[in-house]
Amino acid sequence: MPGRCSFFLALVSLPAASADKTVGSPFYGGKLLVAAPTLTDPNFAETVVFMIEHDAAGAFGLIVNRIYGSGPIDALLEGFGINGVERSDEVSLHFGGPVDRGRAFVLHSPDYLGPETLRVTDEVALTNRPDVLEAMGRGEGPGKGVLILGYAGWAAGQLENEIKRGDWTSMPADADLIFSDDVDKVWDRATRRSGMPL
């Protein structure tokens, strides 16, 4: 596992929610992007990305089906500078994307809402402050959660061009896929559900 990481102190320049996020909107915030079988970029091949925000200025999402490794939560949190945790439950550390791999995020169920938690959908929230990790270490964190390092980011118009090129399909966000314990099958499941032939 990586060494000590500095926790992201502010969300990645997230644009404010806008009226653009309506049914039929060309934007994909709150949805899943599923990599096409033809997408060979090693950062994104066979990935499923939960989109946090997307508007005319760009896009920000987190890959939900790649894992760096697993270990006891007390050792993992110690790597983030959180000491004194006496629980040793197994937890996985996920690869969220190729951008800024030292930044940490927790995608989680909305039963935990910290002071700076972003509610992305009815079933998925995002926190990137140490308080969520401290709560997890005390056994008071969210019922479901994924600890992620790094993120996927696109400049204005870049994601739209990739979608037009056929690199991605989209589908509604599905908490069962996002919080799946069997990440090796998430892309296959999402691919079938997004209507893309294998």
KASULRA-V625458 format. One record per backbone hydrogen bond with DSSP energy under -0.5 kcal/mol. NH is the residue of the N-H (numbers start at 1). CO is the residue of the C=O. E is the energy in kcal/mol with one decimal. If there is no record, write none. Layout:
nh=NH co=CO e=E
nh=NH co=CO e=E
This chain:
nh=5 co=79 e=-0.9
nh=13 co=11 e=-1.6
nh=21 co=18 e=-1.5
nh=22 co=20 e=-2.0
nh=25 co=22 e=-2.6
nh=30 co=51 e=-3.2
nh=31 co=28 e=-1.9
nh=32 co=171 e=-2.8
nh=33 co=49 e=-2.8
nh=34 co=169 e=-3.2
nh=35 co=33 e=-0.5
nh=35 co=47 e=-2.6
nh=36 co=167 e=-3.1
nh=39 co=36 e=-2.0
nh=40 co=38 e=-0.8
nh=44 co=41 e=-1.8
nh=45 co=41 e=-2.1
nh=47 co=44 e=-1.5
nh=49 co=33 e=-2.8
nh=50 co=48 e=-0.5
nh=50 co=62 e=-3.0
nh=51 co=31 e=-2.9
nh=51 co=49 e=-0.7
nh=52 co=50 e=-0.5
nh=52 co=60 e=-2.1
nh=53 co=60 e=-1.9
nh=55 co=58 e=-2.5
nh=58 co=55 e=-1.5
nh=59 co=154 e=-2.1
nh=60 co=53 e=-2.7
nh=61 co=152 e=-2.6
nh=62 co=50 e=-2.4
nh=63 co=96 e=-2.3
nh=64 co=48 e=-2.7
nh=68 co=93 e=-3.1
nh=69 co=93 e=-1.2
nh=71 co=91 e=-2.2
nh=73 co=89 e=-2.7
nh=74 co=87 e=-0.8
nh=76 co=72 e=-2.2
nh=77 co=73 e=-2.8
nh=78 co=74 e=-1.7
nh=79 co=75 e=-1.3
nh=80 co=76 e=-0.6
nh=80 co=77 e=-0.9
nh=81 co=78 e=-1.7
nh=82 co=77 e=-2.7
nh=83 co=81 e=-0.7
nh=91 co=71 e=-2.9
nh=93 co=69 e=-2.9
nh=94 co=92 e=-0.6
nh=94 co=147 e=-3.1
nh=95 co=66 e=-1.9
nh=96 co=94 e=-0.7
nh=96 co=149 e=-3.3
nh=97 co=149 e=-0.6
nh=99 co=151 e=-2.4
nh=103 co=100 e=-2.0
nh=105 co=148 e=-2.6
nh=106 co=127 e=-2.4
nh=107 co=146 e=-2.2
nh=108 co=125 e=-2.6
nh=109 co=144 e=-2.3
nh=112 co=109 e=-1.3
nh=113 co=111 e=-0.5
nh=117 co=114 e=-1.4
nh=118 co=126 e=-3.2
nh=119 co=117 e=-0.6
nh=120 co=118 e=-0.8
nh=120 co=124 e=-1.5
nh=121 co=124 e=-2.3
nh=125 co=108 e=-3.2
nh=126 co=118 e=-2.6
nh=127 co=106 e=-2.3
nh=132 co=129 e=-1.3
nh=133 co=129 e=-0.6
nh=134 co=130 e=-2.6
nh=135 co=131 e=-2.3
nh=136 co=132 e=-2.2
nh=137 co=133 e=-2.4
nh=138 co=134 e=-1.3
nh=139 co=136 e=-1.1
nh=140 co=135 e=-3.1
nh=141 co=135 e=-0.8
nh=146 co=107 e=-2.9
nh=147 co=92 e=-0.7
nh=148 co=105 e=-3.1
nh=148 co=146 e=-0.5
nh=149 co=94 e=-2.6
nh=150 co=100 e=-0.5
nh=150 co=103 e=-2.6
nh=151 co=99 e=-1.9
nh=152 co=61 e=-2.9
nh=154 co=59 e=-2.3
nh=156 co=57 e=-0.6
nh=158 co=155 e=-1.8
nh=159 co=155 e=-0.7
nh=161 co=157 e=-1.9
nh=162 co=158 e=-1.9
nh=163 co=159 e=-2.5
nh=164 co=160 e=-2.3
nh=165 co=161 e=-1.8
nh=166 co=163 e=-1.1
nh=167 co=162 e=-2.6
nh=169 co=34 e=-2.0
nh=171 co=32 e=-1.9
nh=173 co=30 e=-0.7
nh=177 co=174 e=-0.9
nh=178 co=174 e=-2.3
nh=179 co=175 e=-2.6
nh=180 co=177 e=-1.1
nh=183 co=181 e=-0.7
nh=185 co=182 e=-1.9
nh=186 co=183 e=-1.0
nh=187 co=183 e=-0.6
nh=189 co=185 e=-2.5
nh=190 co=186 e=-2.8
nh=191 co=187 e=-2.9
nh=192 co=188 e=-2.1
nh=193 co=189 e=-2.0
nh=194 co=190 e=-2.2
nh=195 co=192 e=-0.9
nh=196 co=191 e=-1.8
nh=197 co=195 e=-0.5
